[in-house]
Amino acid sequence: MQRWQKRKTHYPIIALVFFVFIAFSILYNESYIQVIQENSDVSNGDEQRSIIQDTSLLNSAPPQIFNLSKKPPVGLDKFTKCASTVRYSGRRAVSAVRRSDSGGRTAAPAAEGCDLFSGKWVFDNVSYPLYEESNCPYMSDQLACHKHGRPDLDYQFWRWQPKNCNLKRWNSTEMWEKLRGRRLMFVGDSLNRGQWISMLCLLQSSVPADKQSITPNSELTIFRAENYNATIEFLWAPLLVESNCDDAVDHRMNERILRPDSIFRHSSRWEHADILVFNSYLWWRQGPVKLLWSNEEKNVCQEISGLGGMELAMEKWADWVDSRVTDPLQKKVFFVTMSPTHLGKEEWEAGGEGNCYNEKEPIMNNERYWGSGSDLPTMRMVEKILSKLGSKVSVLNITQLSEYRKDGHPTIYRKFWEALSSENMANPSTYSDCMHWCLPGVPDIWNQLLFQFL
């Protein structure tokens, strides 16, 4: 009887454990399906269907390639308005970014005395361009200058020559080997998107057509190379922190509002990338911005200068880097310095009128040229913040070398999504794009520098 009693008492315990296990499994599976659905949610129905139908993309990818973490709830959006506006109070999103004890910032491997970011442009129509515009299926109409009527092609044939050394020759196969099993993500604005498109154009020809795919998304776009188990991604985040401009398509706001203390909306998407390339600059050059702190319940905004707002956002971004990048060899973070504009011809030609329109050669014989398109106070602020991160961030200093390339912009040779007036059409310089870059062109050199760092 004692043995029977002892065995009998075990059945309720076993049943209870089994019930808990089954309940946990059901909850876990429901949560997992919900996460996949939320991460597949895009604004365009056709894009959503294409992602859902391409199940092989998710099934073949290991966990490190696609982050299935729950997408954060939307806070600010394009409909957000300030109820009222007051002057900036002096509040900071973080107390201060502590100085990293991991040593100085990393530099690209180079010979002693070599400065990869100082040098000159050399005309080279033998080795360049590194790809043909018409052969890149991912080319943007904003950057395809020859397609949109640019008559000269010399802008494609310039090679960057550093002082006292040579830039490593581009090798697509070697770059793919560096990316094997990894996620490379570009995060920022349309200039960083241009660098991402350049990278796709540089690399796509090395991947068989049936082994490459792209999943369009209004916020995050992913190019996947199955034979390398790698992705090259672009995340739209022009102000780094959360803002009302985070819609990748509809973001032209008269009033730019940001949350300087909130970065999670974007960082939750870039968190698990292996190589991150950030930029931020031009969006801060268009006048004051409004701050709407996370704990502000009455939508009272604080107004601050663009430079002041950028400093707050950079501090929040740097705080994330400092706290999350524990091993710079395993998780590589790059910051691309400002991409200069060429909005005034008088900057490089005394008394000149107009802008970069009809410019066909770089600025030559002036190794220390600086135009107003590169704001020195902004550069000093960025340098101050990056210096505190030590080796956790590598700097791609593209500013000076890009300053020389007044000839490299689309000007009128691109697609414009808004109708042009007859006055504009009569004076091309009034609507010339002197901010973005033609491809093939200057951003290809930025990627060659990234290739050298990796």
C-alpha positions in Angstrom: 0.0 0.0 0.0 2.8 2.4 0.8 4.4 1.8 -2.6 1.1 2.3 -4.4 0.5 5.5 -2.5 3.9 6.8 -3.4 3.6 6.1 -7.1 0.1 7.6 -7.2 1.2 11.0 -6.0 3.5 11.4 -9.0 0.8 11.6 -11.7 -0.5 15.1 -10.8 3.0 16.5 -10.8 3.8 15.0 -14.2 0.5 16.2 -15.7 1.2 19.7 -14.3 4.7 19.9 -15.9 3.3 18.6 -19.2 0.5 21.2 -19.2 2.9 24.0 -18.5 5.2 22.8 -21.3 2.3 22.7 -23.8 1.0 26.1 -22.8 4.5 27.7 -23.1 4.9 26.2 -26.6 1.6 27.6 -27.8 2.3 31.0 -26.5 5.8 31.0 -27.9 4.6 30.0 -31.4 1.8 32.6 -31.4 4.3 35.3 -30.4 6.8 34.2 -33.1 4.1 34.3 -35.8 3.0 37.8 -34.6 6.6 39.1 -34.8 7.0 37.9 -38.3 3.7 39.5 -39.4 4.6 42.8 -37.7 8.1 42.9 -39.4 6.5 42.2 -42.8 4.1 45.1 -42.4 4.8 47.7 -45.1 2.7 50.6 -46.4 2.4 49.3 -50.0 0.2 46.3 -50.5 2.1 45.0 -53.6 5.4 45.2 -51.6 3.8 43.4 -48.7 2.6 40.6 -51.0 6.0 40.2 -52.6 7.7 39.8 -49.2 5.1 37.3 -48.0 5.4 35.2 -51.1 9.2 35.1 -51.0 9.2 32.6 -48.1 12.5 31.1 -49.3 14.2 34.4 -48.2 13.2 33.9 -44.6 13.5 30.1 -44.5 17.0 30.1 -45.8 18.3 32.9 -43.6 20.0 32.1 -40.2 18.9 34.2 -37.2 21.8 36.6 -37.4 20.8 37.8 -40.9 17.2 38.8 -40.2 16.2 40.4 -36.9 12.7 39.3 -36.1 12.4 41.4 -32.9 9.1 43.2 -32.5 8.9 46.5 -34.3 8.5 49.4 -31.8 5.2 51.3 -31.7 5.0 54.4 -33.7 5.4 57.6 -31.7 6.1 60.6 -33.9 4.8 60.4 -37.5 4.1 62.8 -40.4 0.8 63.9 -38.7 2.5 65.0 -35.4 2.1 68.7 -34.6 3.3 71.0 -31.9 0.6 72.4 -29.8 2.9 75.3 -28.9 6.6 76.1 -29.1 9.0 77.5 -26.6 12.7 78.2 -26.6 15.1 75.3 -26.0 15.5 74.7 -22.2 19.1 73.3 -22.3 18.0 69.7 -21.5 20.2 66.9 -22.8 19.1 63.4 -23.9 22.1 61.9 -22.1 24.2 63.3 -19.4 27.4 62.8 -21.4 29.0 60.1 -23.5 31.8 58.7 -21.4 35.2 58.5 -23.0 35.8 54.9 -24.2 38.8 53.1 -22.7 39.3 51.1 -25.9 41.9 53.3 -27.4 42.0 55.8 -30.2 39.8 55.6 -33.3 40.7 52.9 -35.8 42.4 53.9 -39.1 42.4 52.1 -42.4 45.4 49.9 -42.9 48.0 51.9 -44.8 51.6 52.5 -45.2 53.4 54.8 -42.7 52.8 58.4 -43.6 49.8 57.6 -45.8 46.6 59.6 -45.5 43.9 58.0 -47.5 41.7 61.0 -47.2 44.2 63.5 -48.6 45.3 63.5 -52.2 44.0 64.4 -55.6 41.7 63.2 -58.4 43.4 61.6 -61.4 41.6 61.0 -64.7 41.6 57.3 -65.5 39.4 56.0 -68.3 41.1 52.6 -68.3 40.3 51.4 -64.8 37.1 53.4 -64.3 34.2 53.3 -64.1 34.0 50.2 -61.9 30.6 49.3 -63.4 28.2 50.5 -66.1 25.2 52.5 -65.2 22.9 50.6 -67.6 24.1 47.2 -66.2 23.0 47.9 -62.6 19.4 46.9 -62.1 19.3 48.7 -58.7 20.2 52.2 -60.2 18.1 55.1 -58.9 16.6 57.6 -61.3 17.8 60.3 -59.0 21.4 59.2 -59.7 21.4 57.9 -63.3 22.7 61.0 -64.9 23.6 59.5 -68.3 20.2 57.9 -68.6 18.6 61.3 -68.0 20.6 63.1 -70.7 23.9 64.1 -69.3 26.0 64.5 -72.5 29.5 64.1 -71.0 30.8 61.0 -69.3 34.1 62.3 -67.8 32.6 62.4 -64.3 32.7 58.6 -64.3 36.5 58.3 -65.0 38.1 60.0 -62.0 40.2 57.9 -59.6 41.1 59.0 -56.1 44.8 59.1 -55.5 45.9 59.4 -51.8 49.2 61.0 -50.9 52.2 58.7 -50.6 50.2 55.5 -51.2 47.5 53.8 -53.3 43.9 53.1 -52.5 43.3 49.3 -52.5 41.9 48.2 -55.9 38.3 47.2 -55.8 37.7 43.5 -55.8 34.0 42.3 -55.7 34.8 38.7 -54.8 37.1 39.8 -51.9 34.4 42.2 -50.6 31.8 39.4 -50.7 34.1 37.2 -48.7 34.3 39.9 -46.1 30.5 40.0 -46.0 29.9 36.2 -46.0 27.3 35.3 -43.4 27.0 39.0 -42.3 24.6 42.0 -42.4 26.0 45.2 -43.8 23.5 48.1 -43.1 23.6 51.7 -44.3 21.6 54.0 -42.0 20.8 57.6 -42.8 19.4 59.9 -45.5 19.3 59.9 -49.3 23.1 60.5 -49.5 23.7 57.3 -47.5 21.1 55.6 -49.7 23.2 56.7 -52.7 26.2 55.0 -51.2 24.1 51.9 -50.6 23.0 51.8 -54.2 26.6 52.3 -55.3 27.5 49.2 -53.2 24.8 47.2 -54.8 26.0 48.2 -58.3 29.6 47.4 -57.4 28.7 43.9 -56.1 25.6 42.6 -57.8 27.3 41.3 -61.0 29.3 38.8 -58.8 26.1 37.1 -57.7 24.1 34.8 -60.0 20.7 36.3 -60.9 18.9 33.4 -59.2 20.9 33.9 -56.0 20.1 37.6 -55.5 16.9 39.2 -54.4 15.7 42.4 -52.9 12.8 43.0 -50.5 11.5 46.6 -50.9 10.2 48.3 -47.8 9.4 52.0 -47.2 11.7 52.0 -44.2 14.2 49.1 -44.5 15.3 47.6 -47.8 17.2 44.4 -47.9 19.4 43.0 -50.8 20.3 39.4 -50.2 23.0 37.2 -51.8 22.1 33.6 -51.1 25.4 32.2 -52.2 27.2 34.3 -49.6 24.4 34.2 -47.0 24.8 37.9 -46.7 22.6 41.0 -46.9 23.3 44.7 -47.8 20.6 46.8 -46.3 19.4 50.4 -46.2 17.5 52.0 -43.3 15.9 55.4 -43.7 16.7 57.4 -40.6 17.8 60.9 -41.7 17.9 62.4 -38.2 19.2 59.2 -36.4 16.7 59.7 -33.6 12.9 59.3 -33.9 11.2 62.1 -35.9 8.2 63.0 -38.0 10.3 62.6 -41.1 10.8 58.8 -40.7 8.5 58.0 -43.6 10.9 57.1 -46.4 8.5 58.4 -49.1 6.5 61.2 -47.6 8.9 63.2 -45.4 8.9 66.7 -46.6 7.6 68.4 -43.5 7.4 72.2 -43.0 8.0 71.6 -39.4 10.6 69.1 -38.4 10.0 67.5 -35.1 12.2 65.0 -33.3 12.6 63.1 -30.1 16.2 63.6 -29.0 15.8 61.1 -26.2 14.3 58.3 -28.4 16.4 56.2 -30.7 14.7 52.8 -30.3 12.5 53.0 -33.3 15.6 52.9 -35.5 18.1 51.1 -33.3 15.8 48.1 -33.0 16.2 47.6 -36.7 20.0 48.1 -36.8 20.7 46.4 -33.5 21.8 43.0 -35.0 23.7 44.2 -38.1 27.3 43.2 -38.2 28.6 46.3 -40.1 26.9 49.6 -39.7 27.5 52.7 -41.9 25.9 55.9 -40.5 25.6 59.4 -41.9 23.7 62.6 -40.9 24.2 66.1 -42.0 22.1 67.8 -44.8 18.8 67.4 -42.9 20.1 69.6 -40.1 21.1 72.4 -42.6 17.5 73.6 -43.3 16.8 75.9 -40.4 15.6 75.3 -36.8 14.1 72.1 -35.6 11.5 71.3 -32.9 12.2 69.0 -30.0 9.3 67.0 -28.5 10.6 65.0 -25.5 9.2 61.6 -24.8 7.6 62.6 -21.4 6.0 65.8 -22.8 2.2 65.1 -22.6 0.9 68.4 -24.0 2.9 68.4 -27.2 4.8 71.5 -26.2 7.9 71.7 -28.5 11.2 73.4 -27.9 12.9 75.1 -30.8 16.6 74.8 -31.4 19.0 75.5 -34.2 19.8 72.7 -36.7 23.3 72.4 -35.3 22.0 72.2 -31.7 19.5 69.6 -32.7 22.1 67.5 -34.5 24.4 67.6 -31.5 21.6 66.2 -29.3 20.8 63.5 -31.8 24.5 62.6 -32.2 24.9 62.4 -28.4 22.0 59.9 -28.2 23.5 57.9 -31.1 26.9 57.9 -29.5 25.5 56.8 -26.2 24.0 53.7 -28.1 27.3 53.0 -29.7 29.2 53.3 -26.4 26.8 51.0 -24.6 26.2 48.3 -27.3 29.5 48.0 -29.1 31.6 45.9 -26.8 34.0 44.4 -29.4 34.8 46.6 -32.3 36.3 43.6 -34.2 33.0 41.8 -34.1 30.6 44.7 -34.6 32.0 47.4 -36.9 30.5 50.9 -36.8 31.4 53.6 -39.4 30.4 57.2 -39.5 30.6 59.0 -42.9 31.5 62.6 -42.5 29.4 65.3 -44.3 29.0 65.2 -48.0 29.6 68.7 -49.4 27.3 70.7 -51.7 28.3 73.0 -54.6 25.5 75.5 -54.5 27.5 78.6 -55.3 30.0 78.9 -58.2 31.7 81.9 -56.5 33.1 79.4 -54.0 35.6 78.1 -56.5 35.6 80.8 -59.2 35.8 84.4 -58.0 32.9 86.4 -59.3 31.3 83.3 -60.9 27.5 83.0 -61.1 25.4 79.9 -60.9 26.3 76.6 -59.2 27.5 73.2 -60.2 25.5 73.2 -63.4 27.6 72.5 -66.5 30.8 71.8 -64.4 32.8 69.1 -66.1 36.1 68.9 -64.1 37.0 68.6 -60.4 38.6 71.5 -58.5 42.3 71.1 -59.3 45.6 72.5 -57.9 44.0 73.5 -54.6 44.6 70.8 -52.0 43.0 72.6 -49.1 39.9 73.8 -50.9 36.8 74.3 -48.6 33.5 75.5 -49.7 30.5 76.7 -47.7 28.9 73.3 -48.4 31.1 71.9 -45.6 30.1 73.6 -42.3 33.2 73.8 -40.0 31.3 74.2 -36.7 29.3 71.0 -37.5 32.6 69.2 -38.3 34.1 70.3 -35.0 31.0 69.1 -33.1 31.0 65.7 -34.8 34.7 65.3 -34.2 34.2 66.1 -30.5 31.5 63.4 -30.1 33.3 60.8 -32.1 36.6 61.3 -30.3 34.9 60.1 -27.1 34.0 56.7 -28.7 37.6 55.6 -29.2 38.0 52.5 -31.4 34.3 51.7 -31.3 33.7 53.8 -34.4 35.7 54.3 -37.5 35.4 57.5 -39.5 35.1 57.6 -43.3 36.3 61.1 -43.9 34.9 61.8 -47.3 34.4 65.5 -47.0 37.6 67.0 -48.4 38.0 64.6 -51.3 34.3 65.1 -52.2 34.7 68.9 -52.0 36.8 68.8 -55.2 34.1 67.1 -57.2 31.9 70.0 -58.3 31.5 68.1 -61.6 30.0 65.0 -59.9 26.4 66.1 -59.2 23.3 65.2 -61.2 22.4 68.9 -61.8 19.4 68.7 -64.2 20.2 65.2 -65.4 17.9 63.2 -63.1 14.3 62.4 -62.6 12.4 65.2 -60.8 9.1 64.1 -59.1 7.6 67.6 -59.1 6.7 69.6 -62.2 9.2 72.3 -63.2 8.0 75.8 -64.0 8.8 77.6 -67.2 11.1 80.0 -65.3 13.0 77.0 -64.0 13.3 75.4 -67.4 14.7 78.7 -68.8 17.4 78.8 -66.2 18.8 75.3 -65.4 20.9 76.4 -62.5 17.7 77.3 -60.5 16.8 73.6 -60.2 20.1 71.9 -60.5 20.7 69.2 -57.9 24.1 70.0 -56.4 23.8 67.8 -53.4 23.4 64.2 -54.6 26.0 62.4 -56.8 25.9 60.8 -60.2 26.6 57.0 -60.4 29.0 55.7 -61.3 30.9 58.4 -59.5 32.0 59.8 -56.1 30.1 57.4 -53.8 32.0 54.5 -55.4 35.2 55.9 -53.9 33.5 56.1 -50.5 32.8 52.4 -50.8 36.4 51.7 -51.9 37.5 53.4 -48.6 35.0 51.2 -46.7 36.5 48.2 -48.5 39.9 49.2 -47.3 38.8 49.5 -43.7 37.2 46.1 -43.7 
